[in-house]
Amino acid sequence: MDEVLEGLDLNPGDTIVDGTINGGGHAVAIAAQLGLSGHLIGIDQDHYGLEVSKGRLANVEPRIDLVHDNTRNLDRILDDLEIDLVDGILLDLGWSSNQFETPERGFSFRHEGPLLMTLSDDPTKAAFTAHEIVNQWSEESLVDILVGYGEERFAKRIAKTIVEVREQHPIETTTQLADLIASAIPNRFRKKGIHPATQTFQAIRIAANDEMGALKDILKKGFERLAPGGRMVVISFHSVEDRIVKQAFRGHQESGRAEVLTKRPITAGDTELAENPRARSAKLRILRKL
Ligand SMILES: C[S@@+](CC[C@H](N)C(=O)[O-])C[C@H]1O[C@@H](n2cnc3c(N)ncnc32)[C@H](O)[C@@H]1O
């Protein structure tokens, strides 16, 4: 939190976008520094988190606009609000645990649920779901995402097993998928305490939501809508995500339009790790537009 607030270099009267507002943990602390003339725009494609934020931000000083959308549509969102440039953008990527723990949304390999995994809370609006990826994508495409987004060592075996099983019958549920992934990984290679389906589920979720495409869009559009001197602060939890952030920031710096303020990503300190073990893989990068 301290690094995020410092990274955004907040001043009273600023207009700040929290592009992943969820329950508003960061947003409440940001709002407290913006004063009556400030403006906070909170975006999330998940409405449960937005509802929580709405309650928590009900009595703060700055103007608050909460938008239920994918932040990759930042251009349209700011146009609709008649905002040209903003002073800061925060992205705290990834997902909140309540999203993963709701079985009906199909993210969890521990609970029986439909193969959805769409982060949009209305699956009918999703371009496609995990069901389509698992039952229709070619074996090669499955291997590609398992390697690229899951860094799964047994990608080939898992993809082959998925294809063999779906030739017999469609794969319909999360636990069906988790069990067949487990059957593809030899016992002696299983990591203690980590479910063998962890990386495959992560890879399918990233593909189903085009998370990397969305991130690239946000980094590009966000930079264009940043005022001179404005900051972009991004926290990522996945090496592929972090690479995309690092490359985008470097590209902006090489174009002479920005300065990267973090030569190396900031990681969580011991105290934070003791309180929140999930911060283990978090990397924070900061960019300032010139
Ligand atoms: C880790 S949580 C953010 C927590 C928040 N910073 C807080 O302090 O409470 C990440 C949130 O980002 C949202 N999210 C991730 N990618 C998104 C995108 N492309 N568009 C909109 N929301 C997104 C998820 O729905 C989730 O609610």
Ligand as a Chemical Component Dictionary entry (heavy atoms), coordinates in Angstrom:
data_LIG
# 
_chem_comp.id                   LIG 
_chem_comp.type                 NON-POLYMER 
_chem_comp.pdbx_formal_charge   0 
_chem_comp.three_letter_code    LIG 
# 
loop_
_chem_comp_atom.comp_id 
_chem_comp_atom.atom_id 
_chem_comp_atom.alt_atom_id 
_chem_comp_atom.type_symbol 
_chem_comp_atom.charge 
_chem_comp_atom.model_Cartn_x 
_chem_comp_atom.model_Cartn_y 
_chem_comp_atom.model_Cartn_z 
_chem_comp_atom.pdbx_ordinal 
LIG C1  C1  C 0  -6.378  -8.115 -6.893  1  
LIG S1  S1  S 1  -7.959  -7.461 -7.181  2  
LIG C2  C2  C 0  -7.740  -5.760 -6.822  3  
LIG C3  C3  C 0  -7.831  -5.443 -5.361  4  
LIG C4  C4  C 0  -7.915  -3.955 -5.064  5  
LIG N1  N1  N 0  -6.732  -3.243 -5.523  6  
LIG C5  C5  C 0  -8.107  -3.706 -3.590  7  
LIG O1  O1  O 0  -7.225  -3.090 -2.983  8  
LIG O2  O2  O -1 -9.140  -4.120 -3.053  9  
LIG C6  C6  C 0  -8.014  -7.447 -8.927  10 
LIG C7  C7  C 0  -9.339  -6.987 -9.514  11 
LIG O3  O3  O 0  -9.078  -6.602 -10.854 12 
LIG C8  C8  C 0  -10.175 -6.930 -11.658 13 
LIG N2  N2  N 0  -9.657  -6.983 -13.026 14 
LIG C9  C9  C 0  -8.568  -7.651 -13.480 15 
LIG N3  N3  N 0  -8.366  -7.400 -14.785 16 
LIG C10 C10 C 0  -9.351  -6.539 -15.166 17 
LIG C11 C11 C 0  -9.679  -5.901 -16.384 18 
LIG N4  N4  N 0  -8.967  -6.111 -17.501 19 
LIG N5  N5  N 0  -10.743 -5.078 -16.408 20 
LIG C12 C12 C 0  -11.491 -4.856 -15.295 21 
LIG N6  N6  N 0  -11.236 -5.440 -14.108 22 
LIG C13 C13 C 0  -10.180 -6.268 -14.046 23 
LIG C14 C14 C 0  -10.692 -8.232 -11.082 24 
LIG O4  O4  O 0  -12.055 -8.415 -11.388 25 
LIG C15 C15 C 0  -10.431 -8.031 -9.583  26 
LIG O5  O5  O 0  -11.591 -7.556 -8.964  27 
# 
loop_
_chem_comp_bond.comp_id 
_chem_comp_bond.atom_id_1 
_chem_comp_bond.atom_id_2 
_chem_comp_bond.value_order 
_chem_comp_bond.pdbx_ordinal 
LIG C1  S1  SING 1  
LIG S1  C2  SING 2  
LIG S1  C6  SING 3  
LIG C2  C3  SING 4  
LIG C3  C4  SING 5  
LIG C4  N1  SING 6  
LIG C4  C5  SING 7  
LIG C5  O1  DOUB 8  
LIG C5  O2  SING 9  
LIG C6  C7  SING 10 
LIG C7  O3  SING 11 
LIG C7  C15 SING 12 
LIG O3  C8  SING 13 
LIG C8  N2  SING 14 
LIG C8  C14 SING 15 
LIG N2  C9  SING 16 
LIG N2  C13 SING 17 
LIG C9  N3  DOUB 18 
LIG N3  C10 SING 19 
LIG C10 C11 SING 20 
LIG C10 C13 DOUB 21 
LIG C11 N4  SING 22 
LIG C11 N5  DOUB 23 
LIG N5  C12 SING 24 
LIG C12 N6  DOUB 25 
LIG N6  C13 SING 26 
LIG C14 O4  SING 27 
LIG C14 C15 SING 28 
LIG C15 O5  SING 29 
# 
